[in-house]
């Protein structure tokens, strides 16, 4: 399998998180997340903005505008990679957090008959007693079984919904939504929860054959837009990257072309499992035109701006 979301790579001593599924030839899209200090310890980068600022200052050659993203994108030459951290290869733990991760991983693998990876600080050996568990599953078919087992574990109270604000205060500083608003969204999810009094988060990452974008596509930013829309298909909304097919109902702010939006997309797991088919949602993000071969669609991309949001308003049946 190729290097995908959930993997990490070491470049000049720093550790980068691999983002997404599509990568230019000979390169990968990744952002710095742990920076090695002079004493050998690592400093954790807490926001996408901080990661870009560090690249602009220290590695400006890594930031390239790509046609298929339509944005300046951090791309790392494969030749610059010193080490690859594969979440599917994590199978031994010497820490409390690591042992909890392996326990949850083993429960799910045994029940679902799938491979589950352990990502994040535990994979990198940088966890501490309060670290959360980061799980990753690859492929839509495995993802469906993964969700079913998470549902069973929640029903049996093996896992519980998220109920504390602490981690949201720390991880959502780059969002204008309050931690309380984020908690309402996260507490509904199966992909996020609590296991043995430890937070877990998880990603279902599409394989290339499952993925909806193409390296040949050309994306053009139009501006910001806020619309009210109905989710017509949320099957890819549980993955990271995630995609919701929608029907625009009302243009609240922005260019008139936003009334033709048919997709909401994000590269960030925080927007996975936010809405279901039939939900009416308010989305505020970057309006884009996407051309591929002879097709053109409009979408709203969320996750790279503090103002970006995706909020379920009500069920369509209740309107």
NUKEFI-833326 format. One record per residue (C-alpha): residue in three letters; z, x, y. Coordinates in steps of 0.2 Angstrom, whole numbers, plus 5000, padded with zeros to 4 digits. Example, Ala and Ser with C-alpha at 12.3 -4.5 7.8 and 13.67 -1.06 7.14 Angstrom:
2
Ala/5039/5062/4978 $
Ser/5036/5068/4995 $
***
This chain:
319
Unk/5000/5000/5000 $
Unk/4996/5006/5018 $
Unk/5010/5009/5031 $
Unk/5015/4992/5038 $
Unk/5028/4984/5048 $
Unk/5045/4988/5041 $
Unk/5041/5007/5038 $
Unk/5046/5021/5049 $
Unk/5039/5038/5053 $
Unk/5046/5054/5060 $
Unk/5036/5062/5074 $
Unk/5042/5078/5082 $
Unk/5060/5074/5076 $
Unk/5060/5057/5084 $
Unk/5059/5041/5073 $
Unk/5046/5027/5076 $
Unk/5046/5010/5070 $
Unk/5028/5005/5063 $
Unk/5022/4988/5071 $
Unk/5011/4976/5063 $
Unk/4997/4976/5050 $
Unk/4981/4982/5059 $
Unk/4980/5000/5064 $
Unk/4965/5011/5071 $
Unk/4957/5023/5059 $
Unk/4967/5039/5057 $
Unk/4982/5032/5067 $
Unk/4996/5019/5066 $
Unk/5004/5008/5079 $
Unk/5022/5013/5081 $
Unk/5036/5013/5094 $
Unk/5050/5026/5096 $
Unk/5066/5019/5091 $
Unk/5078/5034/5088 $
Unk/5076/5049/5099 $
Unk/5084/5065/5092 $
Unk/5096/5074/5105 $
Unk/5099/5092/5107 $
Unk/5114/5091/5096 $
Unk/5104/5084/5082 $
Unk/5111/5066/5084 $
Unk/5100/5051/5087 $
Unk/5100/5040/5103 $
Unk/5095/5022/5099 $
Unk/5081/5014/5110 $
Unk/5086/4996/5113 $
Unk/5071/4988/5121 $
Unk/5052/4988/5121 $
Unk/5052/4993/5139 $
Unk/5062/5008/5137 $
Unk/5051/5014/5122 $
Unk/5036/5012/5133 $
Unk/5044/5022/5148 $
Unk/5049/5036/5136 $
Unk/5031/5037/5129 $
Unk/5024/5037/5147 $
Unk/5035/5051/5152 $
Unk/5035/5062/5136 $
Unk/5019/5057/5126 $
Unk/5007/5048/5137 $
Unk/4993/5053/5126 $
Unk/5000/5041/5113 $
Unk/4997/5026/5124 $
Unk/4979/5019/5122 $
Unk/4971/5003/5127 $
Unk/4963/4995/5112 $
Unk/4950/4981/5112 $
Unk/4958/4972/5097 $
Unk/4975/4971/5106 $
Unk/4969/4970/5124 $
Unk/4984/4980/5130 $
Unk/4990/4998/5131 $
Unk/4996/5001/5114 $
Unk/5006/5015/5107 $
Unk/4996/5024/5093 $
Unk/5001/5039/5083 $
Unk/4989/5051/5075 $
Unk/4993/5052/5056 $
Unk/4992/5071/5058 $
Unk/5007/5070/5069 $
Unk/5018/5062/5056 $
Unk/5031/5073/5048 $
Unk/5039/5060/5037 $
Unk/5037/5042/5031 $
Unk/5051/5031/5027 $
Unk/5046/5017/5014 $
Unk/5058/5002/5013 $
Unk/5053/4998/4996 $
Unk/5059/5015/4990 $
Unk/5077/5012/4995 $
Unk/5087/5011/4979 $
Unk/5103/5021/4982 $
Unk/5118/5019/4994 $
Unk/5133/5029/4999 $
Unk/5139/5018/5013 $
Unk/5147/5001/5014 $
Unk/5132/4993/5023 $
Unk/5120/5001/5011 $
Unk/5129/4994/4996 $
Unk/5129/4977/5004 $
Unk/5111/4978/5007 $
Unk/5107/4984/4989 $
Unk/5118/4969/4983 $
Unk/5108/4956/4993 $
Unk/5092/4965/4988 $
Unk/5096/4964/4970 $
Unk/5101/4946/4970 $
Unk/5085/4941/4978 $
Unk/5074/4952/4967 $
Unk/5082/4945/4952 $
Unk/5080/4927/4957 $
Unk/5063/4928/4965 $
Unk/5055/4941/4954 $
Unk/5048/4950/4969 $
Unk/5050/4967/4977 $
Unk/5062/4967/4992 $
Unk/5063/4982/5004 $
Unk/5078/4988/5014 $
Unk/5073/4994/5032 $
Unk/5082/4998/5048 $
Unk/5096/5010/5051 $
Unk/5101/5009/5032 $
Unk/5084/5015/5026 $
Unk/5085/5029/5039 $
Unk/5103/5034/5034 $
Unk/5109/5031/5052 $
Unk/5120/5016/5048 $
Unk/5138/5014/5052 $
Unk/5151/5001/5045 $
Unk/5146/4988/5057 $
Unk/5127/4989/5054 $
Unk/5117/4974/5049 $
Unk/5105/4973/5034 $
Unk/5087/4973/5037 $
Unk/5076/4966/5023 $
Unk/5057/4966/5021 $
Unk/5045/4957/5009 $
Unk/5026/4961/5009 $
Unk/5013/4947/5005 $
Unk/5013/4929/5008 $
Unk/5015/4924/4990 $
Unk/5031/4935/4989 $
Unk/5036/4928/5005 $
Unk/5036/4910/4999 $
Unk/5047/4915/4984 $
Unk/5058/4925/4996 $
Unk/5061/4909/5007 $
Unk/5065/4898/4992 $
Unk/5079/4910/4986 $
Unk/5086/4912/5004 $
Unk/5087/4893/5004 $
Unk/5096/4892/4987 $
Unk/5108/4906/4993 $
Unk/5112/4896/5009 $
Unk/5115/4880/4999 $
Unk/5127/4889/4988 $
Unk/5136/4897/5003 $
Unk/5131/4914/4997 $
Unk/5124/4917/5014 $
Unk/5129/4908/5030 $
Unk/5120/4904/5047 $
Unk/5123/4916/5061 $
Unk/5138/4910/5072 $
Unk/5142/4925/5084 $
Unk/5134/4930/5100 $
Unk/5139/4949/5099 $
Unk/5122/4955/5091 $
Unk/5112/4944/5102 $
Unk/5120/4951/5118 $
Unk/5115/4968/5112 $
Unk/5098/4965/5105 $
Unk/5091/4952/5118 $
Unk/5094/4961/5134 $
Unk/5075/4961/5136 $
Unk/5074/4942/5137 $
Unk/5078/4929/5151 $
Unk/5084/4917/5138 $
Unk/5103/4917/5137 $
Unk/5112/4923/5121 $
Unk/5118/4905/5119 $
Unk/5100/4899/5119 $
Unk/5095/4912/5106 $
Unk/5110/4908/5095 $
Unk/5104/4890/5094 $
Unk/5087/4896/5088 $
Unk/5094/4910/5076 $
Unk/5107/4899/5068 $
Unk/5093/4887/5061 $
Unk/5085/4901/5052 $
Unk/5085/4907/5034 $
Unk/5077/4923/5038 $
Unk/5093/4927/5048 $
Unk/5111/4925/5042 $
Unk/5127/4932/5036 $
Unk/5130/4940/5019 $
Unk/5148/4946/5015 $
Unk/5153/4945/5033 $
Unk/5138/4956/5038 $
Unk/5123/4951/5048 $
Unk/5106/4951/5039 $
Unk/5089/4949/5046 $
Unk/5073/4949/5037 $
Unk/5054/4950/5039 $
Unk/5039/4943/5028 $
Unk/5025/4955/5032 $
Unk/5007/4949/5028 $
Unk/4996/4961/5018 $
Unk/4979/4965/5026 $
Unk/4971/4952/5015 $
Unk/4983/4939/5022 $
Unk/4980/4944/5040 $
Unk/4971/4934/5053 $
Unk/4966/4947/5066 $
Unk/4952/4959/5064 $
Unk/4949/4977/5071 $
Unk/4932/4971/5078 $
Unk/4940/4957/5089 $
Unk/4940/4959/5108 $
Unk/4956/4952/5117 $
Unk/4956/4949/5136 $
Unk/4971/4945/5146 $
Unk/4969/4930/5158 $
Unk/4986/4929/5165 $
Unk/5003/4920/5161 $
Unk/5004/4902/5156 $
Unk/5017/4889/5151 $
Unk/5012/4874/5141 $
Unk/5019/4860/5130 $
Unk/5010/4859/5113 $
Unk/5012/4852/5096 $
Unk/5013/4864/5081 $
Unk/5000/4858/5068 $
Unk/5002/4872/5056 $
Unk/5017/4884/5055 $
Unk/5014/4892/5038 $
Unk/5011/4909/5046 $
Unk/5026/4906/5058 $
Unk/5038/4914/5046 $
Unk/5029/4930/5045 $
Unk/5030/4946/5056 $
Unk/5018/4947/5065 $
Unk/5019/4928/5067 $
Unk/5006/4914/5071 $
Unk/5007/4896/5075 $
Unk/4992/4885/5076 $
Unk/4995/4872/5090 $
Unk/4987/4858/5100 $
Unk/4990/4859/5118 $
Unk/4997/4843/5126 $
Unk/5002/4848/5144 $
Unk/4998/4862/5155 $
Unk/5014/4866/5165 $
Unk/5009/4882/5174 $
Unk/4994/4894/5173 $
Unk/4975/4895/5171 $
Unk/4966/4879/5166 $
Unk/4960/4887/5151 $
Unk/4977/4886/5144 $
Unk/4974/4868/5139 $
Unk/4962/4875/5126 $
Unk/4975/4886/5118 $
Unk/4975/4884/5099 $
Unk/4987/4898/5094 $
Unk/5003/4906/5098 $
Unk/5006/4924/5092 $
Unk/5019/4937/5092 $
Unk/5022/4954/5084 $
Unk/5041/4951/5085 $
Unk/5052/4944/5071 $
Unk/5063/4935/5084 $
Unk/5049/4922/5085 $
Unk/5047/4920/5067 $
Unk/5054/4903/5059 $
Unk/5057/4896/5077 $
Unk/5046/4880/5075 $
Unk/5039/4870/5061 $
Unk/5023/4859/5059 $
Unk/5026/4843/5069 $
Unk/5037/4851/5082 $
Unk/5034/4850/5100 $
Unk/5037/4867/5108 $
Unk/5037/4874/5126 $
Unk/5029/4891/5126 $
Unk/5028/4903/5140 $
Unk/5018/4919/5138 $
Unk/5002/4929/5141 $
Unk/4986/4919/5140 $
Unk/4972/4928/5131 $
Unk/4954/4925/5126 $
Unk/4950/4932/5109 $
Unk/4932/4935/5104 $
Unk/4927/4940/5086 $
Unk/4909/4939/5081 $
Unk/4902/4923/5087 $
Unk/4919/4914/5089 $
Unk/4930/4912/5104 $
Unk/4948/4905/5105 $
Unk/4962/4905/5117 $
Unk/4980/4910/5112 $
Unk/4997/4913/5120 $
Unk/5004/4930/5115 $
Unk/5023/4931/5117 $
Unk/5036/4945/5115 $
Unk/5032/4959/5127 $
Unk/5039/4951/5143 $
Unk/5056/4945/5148 $
Unk/5050/4928/5153 $
Unk/5042/4925/5136 $
Unk/5049/4911/5126 $
Unk/5045/4898/5112 $
Unk/5057/4883/5112 $
Unk/5056/4868/5101 $
Unk/5058/4853/5112 $
Unk/5058/4838/5099 $
Unk/5049/4832/5084 $
Unk/5032/4824/5087 $
Unk/5037/4809/5078 $
Unk/5051/4806/5090 $
Unk/5040/4805/5105 $
***
